[in-house]
């Protein structure tokens, strides 16, 4: 049970770290005092993070297919 919790926690922390790294504008600092603008900055970062992860997954899948077509064995 502890290993499962640790693995899940590590995934969440990795996602949050990547999301922070990816955050655009003012090094991720939300300086706007308008609560609506603050909320938008936080909400829009999540779809951006998910889009980059999805794009990278597609790119990796294309590379794996290309390697398989060239005769390289790919082990899952």
VMD Tcl script that builds the backbone (N, CA, C; Angstrom):
set m [mol new atoms 228]
animate dup $m
set s [atomselect $m all]
$s set {name element resname resid chain x y z} {
  {N N UNK 1 A 0.823 -1.187 0.000}
  {CA C UNK 1 A 0.000 0.000 0.000}
  {C C UNK 1 A 0.874 1.260 0.000}
  {N N UNK 2 A 1.919 1.245 0.788}
  {CA C UNK 2 A 2.795 2.406 0.876}
  {C C UNK 2 A 3.458 2.699 -0.470}
  {N N UNK 3 A 3.865 1.632 -1.176}
  {CA C UNK 3 A 4.499 1.824 -2.495}
  {C C UNK 3 A 3.530 2.459 -3.478}
  {N N UNK 4 A 2.270 2.019 -3.438}
  {CA C UNK 4 A 1.271 2.596 -4.337}
  {C C UNK 4 A 1.056 4.076 -4.051}
  {N N UNK 5 A 0.940 4.400 -2.792}
  {CA C UNK 5 A 0.726 5.800 -2.407}
  {C C UNK 5 A 1.933 6.642 -2.811}
  {N N UNK 6 A 3.129 6.117 -2.564}
  {CA C UNK 6 A 4.346 6.849 -2.933}
  {C C UNK 6 A 4.426 7.048 -4.437}
  {N N UNK 7 A 4.112 6.012 -5.212}
  {CA C UNK 7 A 4.145 6.123 -6.672}
  {C C UNK 7 A 3.148 7.161 -7.169}
  {N N UNK 8 A 1.944 7.135 -6.616}
  {CA C UNK 8 A 0.929 8.110 -7.018}
  {C C UNK 8 A 1.335 9.522 -6.625}
  {N N UNK 9 A 1.883 9.674 -5.436}
  {CA C UNK 9 A 2.334 10.988 -4.979}
  {C C UNK 9 A 3.450 11.516 -5.865}
  {N N UNK 10 A 4.372 10.652 -6.245}
  {CA C UNK 10 A 5.470 11.066 -7.116}
  {C C UNK 10 A 4.963 11.527 -8.474}
  {N N UNK 11 A 3.950 10.837 -9.002}
  {CA C UNK 11 A 3.376 11.250 -10.289}
  {C C UNK 11 A 2.752 12.639 -10.183}
  {N N UNK 12 A 2.011 12.859 -9.119}
  {CA C UNK 12 A 1.356 14.158 -8.927}
  {C C UNK 12 A 2.402 15.257 -8.753}
  {N N UNK 13 A 3.430 14.990 -7.970}
  {CA C UNK 13 A 4.486 15.985 -7.764}
  {C C UNK 13 A 5.236 16.276 -9.055}
  {N N UNK 14 A 5.464 15.247 -9.872}
  {CA C UNK 14 A 6.135 15.452 -11.160}
  {C C UNK 14 A 5.269 16.310 -12.082}
  {N N UNK 15 A 3.975 16.030 -12.107}
  {CA C UNK 15 A 3.055 16.825 -12.925}
  {C C UNK 15 A 3.060 18.280 -12.465}
  {N N UNK 16 A 2.948 18.486 -11.161}
  {CA C UNK 16 A 2.930 19.855 -10.632}
  {C C UNK 16 A 4.245 20.580 -10.908}
  {N N UNK 17 A 5.357 19.876 -10.791}
  {CA C UNK 17 A 6.647 20.488 -11.092}
  {C C UNK 17 A 6.752 20.880 -12.556}
  {N N UNK 18 A 6.288 19.996 -13.446}
  {CA C UNK 18 A 6.307 20.311 -14.880}
  {C C UNK 18 A 5.380 21.477 -15.174}
  {N N UNK 19 A 4.215 21.481 -14.541}
  {CA C UNK 19 A 3.257 22.558 -14.739}
  {C C UNK 19 A 3.848 23.901 -14.301}
  {N N UNK 20 A 4.535 23.900 -13.175}
  {CA C UNK 20 A 5.209 25.129 -12.715}
  {C C UNK 20 A 6.281 25.571 -13.686}
  {N N UNK 21 A 7.063 24.609 -14.180}
  {CA C UNK 21 A 8.145 24.930 -15.117}
  {C C UNK 21 A 7.579 25.506 -16.405}
  {N N UNK 22 A 6.442 24.972 -16.832}
  {CA C UNK 22 A 5.840 25.375 -18.095}
  {C C UNK 22 A 5.091 26.697 -17.990}
  {N N UNK 23 A 4.702 27.081 -16.791}
  {CA C UNK 23 A 3.885 28.283 -16.580}
  {C C UNK 23 A 4.515 29.471 -17.296}
  {N N UNK 24 A 3.699 30.176 -18.021}
  {CA C UNK 24 A 4.202 31.280 -18.826}
  {C C UNK 24 A 3.965 32.618 -18.135}
  {N N UNK 25 A 4.785 33.557 -18.469}
  {CA C UNK 25 A 4.596 34.920 -17.990}
  {C C UNK 25 A 5.041 35.160 -16.566}
  {N N UNK 26 A 5.979 36.030 -16.385}
  {CA C UNK 26 A 6.434 36.501 -15.073}
  {C C UNK 26 A 6.925 35.348 -14.183}
  {N N UNK 27 A 7.550 34.370 -14.788}
  {CA C UNK 27 A 8.110 33.207 -14.089}
  {C C UNK 27 A 7.086 32.509 -13.192}
  {N N UNK 28 A 5.842 32.513 -13.635}
  {CA C UNK 28 A 4.809 31.801 -12.887}
  {C C UNK 28 A 4.213 32.577 -11.732}
  {N N UNK 29 A 4.669 33.812 -11.523}
  {CA C UNK 29 A 4.131 34.625 -10.428}
  {C C UNK 29 A 2.883 35.334 -10.936}
  {N N UNK 30 A 1.782 35.153 -10.241}
  {CA C UNK 30 A 0.536 35.814 -10.615}
  {C C UNK 30 A 0.434 37.081 -9.774}
  {N N UNK 31 A 0.777 38.204 -10.390}
  {CA C UNK 31 A 0.846 39.468 -9.662}
  {C C UNK 31 A -0.447 40.274 -9.776}
  {N N UNK 32 A -1.342 39.847 -10.643}
  {CA C UNK 32 A -2.583 40.578 -10.850}
  {C C UNK 32 A -3.466 40.476 -9.609}
  {N N UNK 33 A -4.053 41.587 -9.214}
  {CA C UNK 33 A -4.901 41.584 -8.015}
  {C C UNK 33 A -6.344 41.203 -8.342}
  {N N UNK 34 A -6.684 41.211 -9.617}
  {CA C UNK 34 A -8.040 40.853 -10.033}
  {C C UNK 34 A -8.231 39.345 -9.879}
  {N N UNK 35 A -9.184 38.921 -9.046}
  {CA C UNK 35 A -9.370 37.489 -8.806}
  {C C UNK 35 A -9.746 36.704 -10.066}
  {N N UNK 36 A -10.443 37.337 -10.981}
  {CA C UNK 36 A -10.822 36.656 -12.218}
  {C C UNK 36 A -9.579 36.383 -13.063}
  {N N UNK 37 A -8.682 37.357 -13.147}
  {CA C UNK 37 A -7.444 37.167 -13.908}
  {C C UNK 37 A -6.552 36.120 -13.242}
  {N N UNK 38 A -6.517 36.105 -11.939}
  {CA C UNK 38 A -5.737 35.087 -11.211}
  {C C UNK 38 A -6.283 33.692 -11.512}
  {N N UNK 39 A -7.605 33.579 -11.475}
  {CA C UNK 39 A -8.237 32.290 -11.732}
  {C C UNK 39 A -7.954 31.820 -13.159}
  {N N UNK 40 A -8.026 32.747 -14.122}
  {CA C UNK 40 A -7.737 32.388 -15.507}
  {C C UNK 40 A -6.305 31.896 -15.661}
  {N N UNK 41 A -5.370 32.584 -15.028}
  {CA C UNK 41 A -3.959 32.186 -15.139}
  {C C UNK 41 A -3.748 30.780 -14.589}
  {N N UNK 42 A -4.425 30.457 -13.519}
  {CA C UNK 42 A -4.282 29.121 -12.924}
  {C C UNK 42 A -4.996 28.070 -13.767}
  {N N UNK 43 A -6.188 28.372 -14.249}
  {CA C UNK 43 A -6.971 27.404 -15.019}
  {C C UNK 43 A -6.350 27.114 -16.381}
  {N N UNK 44 A -5.806 28.126 -17.038}
  {CA C UNK 44 A -5.269 27.936 -18.378}
  {C C UNK 44 A -3.949 27.198 -18.377}
  {N N UNK 45 A -3.277 27.170 -17.255}
  {CA C UNK 45 A -1.998 26.465 -17.202}
  {C C UNK 45 A -2.195 24.954 -17.264}
  {N N UNK 46 A -3.258 24.446 -16.694}
  {CA C UNK 46 A -3.507 23.005 -16.690}
  {C C UNK 46 A -3.753 22.457 -18.096}
  {N N UNK 47 A -4.622 23.074 -18.923}
  {CA C UNK 47 A -4.777 22.568 -20.285}
  {C C UNK 47 A -3.481 22.679 -21.102}
  {N N UNK 48 A -2.717 23.732 -20.854}
  {CA C UNK 48 A -1.440 23.874 -21.550}
  {C C UNK 48 A -0.510 22.721 -21.180}
  {N N UNK 49 A -0.417 22.417 -19.903}
  {CA C UNK 49 A 0.422 21.311 -19.441}
  {C C UNK 49 A -0.041 19.999 -20.051}
  {N N UNK 50 A -1.341 19.742 -20.023}
  {CA C UNK 50 A -1.869 18.503 -20.586}
  {C C UNK 50 A -1.627 18.408 -22.089}
  {N N UNK 51 A -1.722 19.535 -22.790}
  {CA C UNK 51 A -1.482 19.543 -24.228}
  {C C UNK 51 A -0.031 19.209 -24.544}
  {N N UNK 52 A 0.894 19.760 -23.791}
  {CA C UNK 52 A 2.317 19.465 -24.023}
  {C C UNK 52 A 2.608 17.996 -23.736}
  {N N UNK 53 A 2.038 17.450 -22.674}
  {CA C UNK 53 A 2.234 16.034 -22.358}
  {C C UNK 53 A 1.653 15.168 -23.477}
  {N N UNK 54 A 0.464 15.502 -23.962}
  {CA C UNK 54 A -0.169 14.748 -25.037}
  {C C UNK 54 A 0.680 14.807 -26.308}
  {N N UNK 55 A 1.154 15.988 -26.649}
  {CA C UNK 55 A 2.002 16.154 -27.838}
  {C C UNK 55 A 3.267 15.301 -27.730}
  {N N UNK 56 A 3.915 15.337 -26.576}
  {CA C UNK 56 A 5.123 14.534 -26.383}
  {C C UNK 56 A 4.824 13.044 -26.502}
  {N N UNK 57 A 3.674 12.608 -25.983}
  {CA C UNK 57 A 3.281 11.203 -26.086}
  {C C UNK 57 A 3.105 10.799 -27.540}
  {N N UNK 58 A 2.444 11.646 -28.338}
  {CA C UNK 58 A 2.268 11.351 -29.755}
  {C C UNK 58 A 3.615 11.284 -30.475}
  {N N UNK 59 A 4.498 12.210 -30.154}
  {CA C UNK 59 A 5.822 12.211 -30.789}
  {C C UNK 59 A 6.593 10.935 -30.448}
  {N N UNK 60 A 6.563 10.538 -29.183}
  {CA C UNK 60 A 7.251 9.310 -28.776}
  {C C UNK 60 A 6.655 8.089 -29.464}
  {N N UNK 61 A 5.329 8.043 -29.589}
  {CA C UNK 61 A 4.679 6.919 -30.265}
  {C C UNK 61 A 5.108 6.852 -31.730}
  {N N UNK 62 A 5.205 7.996 -32.399}
  {CA C UNK 62 A 5.665 8.027 -33.788}
  {C C UNK 62 A 7.097 7.516 -33.897}
  {N N UNK 63 A 7.949 7.907 -32.972}
  {CA C UNK 63 A 9.349 7.464 -32.986}
  {C C UNK 63 A 9.434 5.963 -32.769}
  {N N UNK 64 A 8.651 5.434 -31.841}
  {CA C UNK 64 A 8.656 3.988 -31.585}
  {C C UNK 64 A 8.187 3.234 -32.827}
  {N N UNK 65 A 7.120 3.706 -33.473}
  {CA C UNK 65 A 6.640 3.053 -34.705}
  {C C UNK 65 A 7.695 3.094 -35.797}
  {N N UNK 66 A 8.383 4.211 -35.911}
  {CA C UNK 66 A 9.440 4.347 -36.918}
  {C C UNK 66 A 10.580 3.365 -36.641}
  {N N UNK 67 A 10.977 3.246 -35.393}
  {CA C UNK 67 A 12.036 2.298 -35.028}
  {C C UNK 67 A 11.596 0.863 -35.305}
  {N N UNK 68 A 10.341 0.545 -35.018}
  {CA C UNK 68 A 9.833 -0.795 -35.292}
  {C C UNK 68 A 9.826 -1.071 -36.791}
  {N N UNK 69 A 9.472 -0.076 -37.581}
  {CA C UNK 69 A 9.462 -0.245 -39.043}
  {C C UNK 69 A 10.876 -0.463 -39.582}
  {N N UNK 70 A 11.877 0.062 -38.899}
  {CA C UNK 70 A 13.273 -0.115 -39.320}
  {C C UNK 70 A 13.846 -1.431 -38.816}
  {N N UNK 71 A 13.042 -2.179 -38.071}
  {CA C UNK 71 A 13.476 -3.495 -37.623}
  {C C UNK 71 A 14.037 -3.545 -36.213}
  {N N UNK 72 A 14.000 -2.449 -35.505}
  {CA C UNK 72 A 14.473 -2.449 -34.137}
  {C C UNK 72 A 13.402 -3.065 -33.232}
  {N N UNK 73 A 13.849 -3.872 -32.303}
  {CA C UNK 73 A 12.913 -4.440 -31.347}
  {C C UNK 73 A 12.658 -3.443 -30.233}
  {N N UNK 74 A 11.411 -3.216 -29.947}
  {CA C UNK 74 A 11.038 -2.275 -28.887}
  {C C UNK 74 A 10.328 -3.086 -27.811}
  {N N UNK 75 A 10.877 -3.036 -26.609}
  {CA C UNK 75 A 10.316 -3.782 -25.493}
  {C C UNK 75 A 9.516 -2.829 -24.618}
  {N N UNK 76 A 8.326 -3.253 -24.280}
  {CA C UNK 76 A 7.462 -2.412 -23.445}
  {C C UNK 76 A 7.859 -2.496 -22.005}
}
mol reanalyze $m
mol bondsrecalc $m
mol representation Tube
mol addrep $m
